[in-house]
């Protein structure tokens, strides 16, 4: 038996969804401010690094100085590598900002459609409570309140499921990155020992894949953080993209550069392991929360069943 008719249930779900969207929009607005500042900073860095490359590529006093000291090509290669890394970071941040703005626009549009749902729900609930009071007295009113609480618990479980799903997606991507970096690290070690063209190509192939996956991971971490906004958990995940000295490695052919690449891979592995650990810890918390909500759901269902038996509909 239920006193919650389809109309009341629909309005209740809309009310809960509105609150969820409000929390997600607040989170996205906060992320947007931080990301806009980051994009602007990276754009300046990109412009500066490219200006340094351009300066060395044209006749100038600094260019002449590096030329006569025999270090012009080395300096140009270093500046080119830094410009490449700056461009990668900037492009990734711009894509992330574009995706965020799309989500923010979508959620705000959905919020506008739910603008009056809370008032409509309150009115419908009061009307329903008045109507059933005459039929079932205090027992019926109690049953209606329990059903309202049960629907709220079910909504929280759904939100937790969505957050857990988003977390699994991010964790899966982090594990893919680890696999690619470990493979790249293995080939980099071969490269140091004089592996030649084959090991160099294999190494960069794995680095390219890791670079692409880092962009995916950043997007999925943002989505996970947004989902967490409505379940009272804050997260601060950020994967910085440094380019892994990919471009520099093509310009230099020596053991020191190969070792530098290995160090960069090792540092990147450390950062991804840290993200993986944070995700696993957060997922454990979410699973604990979900089990608690499921226990509450079971308790409410038993209470409703008991109330129905004690106060059958007349």
DAQUI-V605699 format. One record per backbone hydrogen bond with DSSP energy under -0.5 kcal/mol. CO is the residue of the C=O (numbers start at 0). NH is the residue of the N-H. E is the energy in kcal/mol with one decimal. If there is no record, write none. Layout:
BEGIN
co->CO nh->NH e->E
co->CO nh->NH e->E
END
This chain:
BEGIN
co->2 nh->4 e->-1.0
co->4 nh->8 e->-2.5
co->5 nh->9 e->-2.5
co->6 nh->10 e->-2.3
co->7 nh->11 e->-2.3
co->8 nh->12 e->-2.4
co->9 nh->13 e->-2.0
co->10 nh->14 e->-2.4
co->11 nh->15 e->-2.3
co->12 nh->16 e->-2.2
co->13 nh->17 e->-2.4
co->14 nh->18 e->-1.8
co->15 nh->19 e->-2.0
co->16 nh->20 e->-2.8
co->17 nh->21 e->-2.4
co->18 nh->22 e->-1.8
co->19 nh->23 e->-2.2
co->20 nh->24 e->-2.9
co->21 nh->25 e->-2.1
co->22 nh->26 e->-2.0
co->23 nh->27 e->-2.6
co->24 nh->28 e->-2.6
co->25 nh->29 e->-2.0
co->26 nh->30 e->-2.5
co->27 nh->31 e->-2.8
co->28 nh->32 e->-2.0
co->29 nh->33 e->-1.7
co->30 nh->34 e->-2.9
co->31 nh->35 e->-2.8
co->32 nh->36 e->-1.7
co->33 nh->37 e->-2.0
co->34 nh->38 e->-2.9
co->35 nh->39 e->-2.4
co->36 nh->40 e->-2.2
co->37 nh->41 e->-2.7
co->38 nh->42 e->-2.4
co->39 nh->43 e->-1.8
co->40 nh->44 e->-2.3
co->41 nh->45 e->-2.8
co->42 nh->46 e->-2.4
co->43 nh->47 e->-2.5
co->44 nh->48 e->-2.8
co->45 nh->49 e->-2.3
co->46 nh->50 e->-2.2
co->47 nh->51 e->-2.1
co->48 nh->52 e->-1.8
co->49 nh->53 e->-2.7
co->50 nh->54 e->-2.4
co->51 nh->55 e->-1.7
co->52 nh->56 e->-1.3
co->53 nh->57 e->-0.8
co->54 nh->57 e->-0.5
co->59 nh->63 e->-2.7
co->60 nh->64 e->-2.5
co->61 nh->65 e->-2.2
co->62 nh->66 e->-1.7
co->63 nh->67 e->-2.5
co->64 nh->68 e->-1.4
co->65 nh->70 e->-2.3
co->65 nh->71 e->-1.3
co->66 nh->69 e->-1.2
co->70 nh->74 e->-2.9
co->71 nh->75 e->-2.9
co->72 nh->76 e->-2.6
co->73 nh->77 e->-2.2
co->74 nh->78 e->-2.5
co->75 nh->79 e->-2.6
co->76 nh->80 e->-2.3
co->77 nh->81 e->-2.2
co->78 nh->82 e->-2.3
co->79 nh->83 e->-2.3
co->80 nh->84 e->-2.4
co->81 nh->85 e->-2.3
co->82 nh->86 e->-2.1
co->83 nh->87 e->-2.1
co->84 nh->88 e->-2.3
co->85 nh->89 e->-2.3
co->86 nh->90 e->-2.6
co->87 nh->91 e->-2.3
co->88 nh->92 e->-2.3
co->89 nh->93 e->-2.4
co->90 nh->94 e->-2.1
co->91 nh->95 e->-2.2
co->92 nh->96 e->-2.4
co->93 nh->97 e->-2.1
co->94 nh->98 e->-2.3
co->95 nh->99 e->-2.3
co->96 nh->100 e->-2.5
co->97 nh->101 e->-1.7
co->98 nh->102 e->-2.2
co->99 nh->103 e->-2.7
co->100 nh->104 e->-2.2
co->101 nh->105 e->-2.1
co->102 nh->106 e->-2.7
co->103 nh->107 e->-2.3
co->104 nh->108 e->-1.9
co->105 nh->109 e->-1.9
co->106 nh->110 e->-2.2
co->107 nh->111 e->-1.9
co->108 nh->112 e->-1.2
co->109 nh->113 e->-0.7
co->110 nh->113 e->-0.9
co->111 nh->114 e->-1.1
co->113 nh->116 e->-1.5
co->115 nh->119 e->-2.1
co->116 nh->120 e->-2.5
co->117 nh->121 e->-2.5
co->118 nh->122 e->-2.1
co->119 nh->123 e->-2.4
co->120 nh->124 e->-3.0
co->121 nh->125 e->-2.2
co->122 nh->126 e->-2.1
co->123 nh->127 e->-2.3
co->124 nh->128 e->-2.9
co->125 nh->129 e->-2.2
co->126 nh->130 e->-2.1
co->127 nh->131 e->-2.5
co->128 nh->132 e->-1.4
co->129 nh->133 e->-0.9
co->130 nh->134 e->-0.5
co->131 nh->135 e->-3.3
co->131 nh->136 e->-0.5
co->132 nh->136 e->-1.8
co->135 nh->138 e->-0.8
co->135 nh->139 e->-0.8
co->136 nh->140 e->-1.7
co->137 nh->141 e->-2.5
co->138 nh->142 e->-2.2
co->139 nh->143 e->-2.2
co->140 nh->144 e->-2.1
co->141 nh->145 e->-2.2
co->142 nh->146 e->-2.3
co->143 nh->147 e->-1.8
co->144 nh->148 e->-2.2
co->145 nh->149 e->-2.4
co->146 nh->150 e->-2.1
co->147 nh->151 e->-1.7
co->148 nh->152 e->-2.3
co->149 nh->153 e->-2.6
co->150 nh->154 e->-1.9
co->151 nh->155 e->-2.1
co->152 nh->156 e->-2.4
co->153 nh->157 e->-2.0
co->154 nh->158 e->-2.2
co->155 nh->159 e->-2.5
co->156 nh->160 e->-2.4
co->157 nh->161 e->-2.1
co->158 nh->162 e->-2.3
co->159 nh->163 e->-2.9
co->160 nh->164 e->-2.4
co->161 nh->165 e->-2.1
co->162 nh->166 e->-2.3
co->163 nh->167 e->-2.4
co->164 nh->168 e->-1.9
co->165 nh->169 e->-1.9
co->166 nh->170 e->-2.7
co->167 nh->171 e->-2.7
co->168 nh->172 e->-1.8
co->169 nh->173 e->-2.4
co->170 nh->174 e->-2.1
co->171 nh->175 e->-1.7
co->172 nh->176 e->-2.2
co->173 nh->177 e->-2.3
co->174 nh->178 e->-1.9
co->175 nh->179 e->-2.2
co->176 nh->180 e->-2.9
co->177 nh->181 e->-2.4
co->178 nh->182 e->-1.9
co->179 nh->183 e->-2.5
co->180 nh->184 e->-2.6
co->181 nh->185 e->-2.0
co->182 nh->186 e->-2.1
co->183 nh->187 e->-2.4
co->184 nh->188 e->-1.9
co->185 nh->189 e->-1.6
co->186 nh->190 e->-2.4
co->187 nh->191 e->-2.1
co->188 nh->192 e->-1.2
co->189 nh->194 e->-1.0
co->190 nh->193 e->-1.8
co->195 nh->199 e->-1.9
co->196 nh->200 e->-2.7
co->197 nh->201 e->-2.4
co->198 nh->202 e->-2.6
co->199 nh->203 e->-2.2
co->200 nh->204 e->-2.0
co->201 nh->205 e->-1.9
co->202 nh->206 e->-2.0
co->203 nh->207 e->-2.7
co->204 nh->208 e->-1.9
co->205 nh->209 e->-2.4
co->206 nh->210 e->-2.6
co->207 nh->211 e->-2.2
co->208 nh->212 e->-2.3
co->209 nh->213 e->-2.1
co->210 nh->214 e->-1.4
co->211 nh->215 e->-1.6
co->212 nh->216 e->-3.2
co->213 nh->217 e->-2.6
co->214 nh->218 e->-1.7
co->215 nh->219 e->-2.3
co->216 nh->220 e->-2.8
co->217 nh->221 e->-1.9
co->218 nh->222 e->-2.0
co->219 nh->223 e->-2.3
co->220 nh->224 e->-2.6
co->221 nh->225 e->-2.1
co->222 nh->226 e->-2.1
co->223 nh->227 e->-1.9
co->224 nh->228 e->-0.6
co->225 nh->228 e->-1.0
co->226 nh->229 e->-0.9
co->227 nh->230 e->-1.7
co->227 nh->232 e->-1.5
co->228 nh->231 e->-0.5
co->237 nh->239 e->-0.6
co->239 nh->241 e->-0.6
co->241 nh->244 e->-0.7
co->242 nh->245 e->-2.2
co->244 nh->248 e->-2.0
co->245 nh->249 e->-0.8
co->246 nh->249 e->-0.9
co->246 nh->250 e->-0.7
co->247 nh->250 e->-0.9
co->247 nh->251 e->-1.5
co->253 nh->257 e->-1.9
co->254 nh->258 e->-2.3
co->255 nh->259 e->-2.0
co->256 nh->260 e->-2.2
co->257 nh->261 e->-2.1
co->258 nh->262 e->-2.6
co->259 nh->263 e->-2.2
co->260 nh->264 e->-2.5
co->261 nh->265 e->-2.7
co->262 nh->266 e->-2.5
co->263 nh->267 e->-2.3
co->264 nh->268 e->-2.7
co->265 nh->269 e->-2.0
co->266 nh->270 e->-1.9
co->267 nh->271 e->-2.4
co->268 nh->272 e->-2.6
co->269 nh->273 e->-1.8
co->270 nh->274 e->-2.1
co->271 nh->275 e->-2.8
co->272 nh->276 e->-2.5
co->273 nh->277 e->-2.3
co->274 nh->278 e->-2.6
co->275 nh->279 e->-2.6
co->276 nh->280 e->-2.3
co->277 nh->281 e->-2.5
co->278 nh->282 e->-2.7
co->279 nh->283 e->-1.8
co->280 nh->284 e->-1.7
co->281 nh->285 e->-2.4
co->282 nh->286 e->-2.5
co->283 nh->287 e->-2.0
co->284 nh->288 e->-2.4
co->285 nh->289 e->-2.5
co->286 nh->290 e->-2.2
co->287 nh->291 e->-2.0
co->288 nh->292 e->-2.2
co->289 nh->293 e->-2.6
co->290 nh->294 e->-1.9
co->291 nh->295 e->-2.0
co->292 nh->296 e->-2.5
co->293 nh->297 e->-2.3
co->294 nh->298 e->-2.2
co->295 nh->299 e->-2.5
co->296 nh->300 e->-2.2
co->297 nh->301 e->-1.9
co->298 nh->302 e->-2.2
co->299 nh->303 e->-2.6
co->300 nh->304 e->-2.3
co->301 nh->305 e->-2.3
co->302 nh->306 e->-2.4
co->303 nh->307 e->-2.5
co->304 nh->308 e->-1.9
co->305 nh->309 e->-1.9
co->306 nh->310 e->-2.4
END
